[in-house]
């Protein structure tokens, strides 16, 4: 609980197995997690690590075996089937496989979600149409699933999940079948629902939506490996892609990311100047920059840097002056690590001297 608000989801020591006897396989191991009202949390990780199993347990679609799982104020462990159904009334599910009724139209599929909570046919029809219009399917309300594309079926499933404005939305790969425009529309709908206080948990491999999350929870090998803000996760991904830092583990990356500051440099700004002392390492969050090298007779542009690229490391590693000038082409948003933090990170990596030689050879 934070700021006096009860967590929408609170999990402590959750374990889950499939099978029995020699075939018994542990799917979830000691999962502990809290999600607060109004949060949008993304759950990511490799296939088979337990993400979907965790989602179905939170949604009351499986019985809790070991540990505590509280959802919308109800303890799910030991809850009767009737109790699980009651909890599910306040949850909107977006399934990866759509789970639409093939014999019903898009309108009828969406309306069915309201029949458990309402008894006003005209109002339900009106709201079902509006829900379909909100996902760009106002012209397909009377189409059955077989007459819709995969992306359109997914949008019907999303409209059905959101039409009751549920307190909790559980989504399994909701944008996997959607193009960029439809993905943006769906995420805008989820953001609007979140602004009203709903909590959203999304299982996804879609990197395009990571920036829309408040937090990103990463799973691997049946366990939660990290639980960080979306900003920290993005910094970790940038750091992971730097060849000189690839030896850092997940915990070390998160520790380094926590020390990163942000800077903005307007277009035309000289971020670093050749010959100056090196004091910072830079990662480009957004924007572009150009790198110039000056010799006795000329100044030449040697490369253009963009989102995810890095610069400034050579002077920090060699204790020599800056070897180039970097100029912002447009407004440049940067993640910045000071010299001491950068040195501490690279000094922790095994075989760093070999990495150093490799980097210098590429930069010549």
Residue pairs with C-beta under 8 A, 6 or more apart in sequence:
1 7
2 36
5 36
5 37
6 37
6 73
7 34
7 35
7 36
7 37
7 70
8 35
8 36
8 37
8 39
8 71
8 72
8 167
8 168
8 199
9 33
9 34
9 35
9 58
9 69
9 70
9 71
9 168
9 199
9 201
10 33
10 34
10 35
10 68
10 69
10 70
11 31
11 32
11 33
11 34
11 58
11 67
11 68
11 69
11 70
12 32
12 67
12 68
13 30
13 31
13 32
13 66
13 67
13 68
14 28
14 30
14 31
14 32
14 54
14 57
14 64
14 66
14 67
14 68
14 69
15 26
15 28
15 29
15 30
15 31
15 65
15 66
15 67
16 26
16 27
16 28
16 50
16 53
16 57
16 62
16 64
16 65
16 66
17 24
17 25
17 26
17 27
17 65
18 24
18 25
18 27
19 25
26 222
27 50
27 53
27 222
28 50
28 53
28 54
28 57
28 222
28 223
29 221
29 222
29 223
30 67
30 223
31 50
31 54
31 67
31 223
31 224
32 224
33 217
33 224
33 227
35 41
35 199
35 201
36 199
37 197
37 198
37 199
38 194
38 195
38 197
38 198
38 199
39 194
39 199
39 200
39 214
39 215
40 190
40 191
40 194
40 199
40 200
40 202
40 212
40 213
40 214
41 199
41 200
41 201
41 202
41 213
41 214
41 215
41 216
41 217
42 202
42 203
42 204
42 209
42 210
42 213
42 215
42 216
42 217
42 230
43 51
43 54
43 55
43 201
43 202
43 203
43 204
43 217
43 219
44 51
44 203
44 204
44 205
44 210
44 216
44 217
44 218
44 219
45 51
45 218
45 219
45 220
45 225
46 220
49 219
49 220
49 221
49 222
50 219
50 222
51 203
51 219
52 96
52 172
52 203
53 62
54 219
55 170
55 172
55 201
55 203
56 62
57 64
57 69
57 76
58 69
58 71
58 76
58 170
58 201
59 88
59 91
59 93
59 170
60 71
60 76
60 79
60 84
60 85
60 87
60 88
60 91
61 88
64 76
64 77
64 78
64 79
67 77
68 75
68 77
69 75
69 76
69 77
70 76
71 87
71 91
71 168
72 87
72 90
72 91
72 167
72 168
74 83
74 86
74 87
76 84
76 87
79 87
89 116
89 117
90 166
90 167
90 168
91 166
91 167
91 168
91 169
91 170
92 113
92 161
92 162
92 164
92 166
92 168
92 169
92 170
93 161
93 170
93 171
94 157
94 158
94 161
94 169
94 170
94 171
94 172
94 174
95 157
95 172
96 172
96 173
96 176
98 145
98 153
98 154
98 156
98 157
99 157
100 109
100 145
100 153
100 156
100 157
100 160
101 108
101 109
101 112
101 145
102 144
102 145
102 146
103 144
104 112
104 144
105 141
105 142
105 143
105 144
106 132
106 137
106 140
106 141
106 142
106 143
106 144
106 145
106 148
106 156
106 159
107 125
107 128
107 129
107 132
107 141
107 142
109 145
109 156
109 157
109 160
110 128
110 131
110 132
110 156
110 159
110 160
110 163
111 124
111 125
111 128
112 160
113 160
113 161
113 163
113 164
114 124
114 127
114 128
114 163
114 164
115 124
117 164
118 124
127 163
128 141
128 159
128 163
129 138
129 141
131 159
131 160
131 162
131 163
132 138
132 140
132 141
132 155
132 156
132 159
134 159
134 162
134 185
134 189
135 155
135 156
135 158
135 159
135 182
135 185
135 186
135 189
136 155
136 182
136 185
137 152
137 155
137 156
137 159
140 147
140 148
140 152
143 152
145 153
145 156
148 156
150 177
151 177
151 178
151 179
151 182
153 177
154 174
154 176
154 177
154 178
155 178
155 182
155 186
158 171
158 174
158 186
158 189
161 169
161 171
162 169
162 189
162 190
162 193
165 193
165 196
165 198
166 198
167 197
167 198
167 199
168 198
168 199
168 200
168 201
169 190
169 193
169 198
169 199
169 200
169 201
170 201
171 190
171 200
171 201
171 202
171 203
171 204
172 203
173 203
173 204
173 205
173 206
174 186
174 202
174 204
175 182
175 183
175 186
175 187
175 204
175 206
175 208
175 209
176 204
176 205
176 206
178 186
180 208
183 206
183 208
183 209
187 209
187 212
190 200
190 202
190 212
191 212
193 200
194 200
202 209
202 213
210 216
210 230
210 233
210 234
211 230
211 234
212 230
213 230
214 229
214 230
215 227
215 228
215 229
215 230
216 226
216 227
216 228
216 229
216 230
216 233
217 224
217 226
217 227
218 224
218 225
218 226
218 227
218 233
218 250
219 225
225 250
226 233
226 236
226 250
226 251
226 254
228 236
228 254
228 257
232 254
232 257
232 258
234 285
235 257
235 260
235 283
235 335
236 250
236 253
236 254
236 257
238 283
238 285
238 308
238 310
238 335
239 245
239 248
239 253
239 256
239 257
239 283
240 246
240 248
240 253
241 308
242 283
242 310
242 313
243 355
243 358
243 359
244 313
244 317
244 346
244 349
244 355
244 356
244 359
245 253
245 256
245 345
245 346
245 349
247 349
247 350
247 351
247 352
247 355
248 256
248 345
248 348
248 349
252 345
252 348
256 337
256 341
256 345
259 337
259 338
259 341
260 283
260 335
260 336
260 337
261 335
261 336
261 337
261 338
262 285
262 333
262 334
262 335
262 336
263 333
263 334
263 336
264 331
264 332
264 333
264 334
265 271
265 328
265 331
265 332
265 334
266 328
266 331
266 332
267 328
267 329
267 330
267 331
267 332
268 327
268 328
269 327
269 328
269 332
270 325
270 326
270 327
271 282
271 289
271 326
271 327
271 328
271 332
271 334
272 278
272 280
272 282
272 311
272 312
272 322
272 324
272 325
272 326
273 322
273 325
274 292
274 293
274 294
274 321
274 322
274 323
274 324
274 325
275 321
275 322
276 321
276 322
277 315
277 321
277 322
278 312
278 314
278 315
278 316
278 319
278 320
278 321
278 322
278 339
279 316
279 338
279 339
280 312
280 316
280 336
280 337
280 338
280 339
280 342
281 310
281 312
281 313
281 316
281 336
281 337
281 338
281 339
281 342
282 310
282 311
282 312
282 326
282 334
282 335
282 336
282 337
283 308
283 309
283 310
283 334
283 335
283 336
283 337
284 305
284 306
284 307
284 308
284 309
284 310
284 332
284 333
284 334
284 335
285 307
285 333
285 334
285 335
286 307
286 331
286 332
286 333
287 306
287 307
287 328
287 329
287 330
287 331
287 332
287 333
288 304
288 305
288 306
288 328
288 329
288 330
288 332
289 304
289 305
289 311
289 326
289 327
289 328
289 329
289 332
290 301
290 303
290 304
290 305
290 326
290 327
290 329
291 301
291 302
291 303
291 304
291 305
291 311
291 324
291 325
291 326
292 299
292 300
292 301
292 302
292 324
292 325
292 326
292 327
293 299
293 300
293 302
293 323
293 324
293 325
294 325
302 324
304 329
305 311
305 326
311 324
311 326
312 322
312 326
313 342
313 359
314 320
314 322
314 323
314 359
314 360
314 363
315 321
315 322
315 323
316 339
316 342
316 343
317 346
317 356
317 359
318 360
323 363
337 345
346 352
346 355
349 355
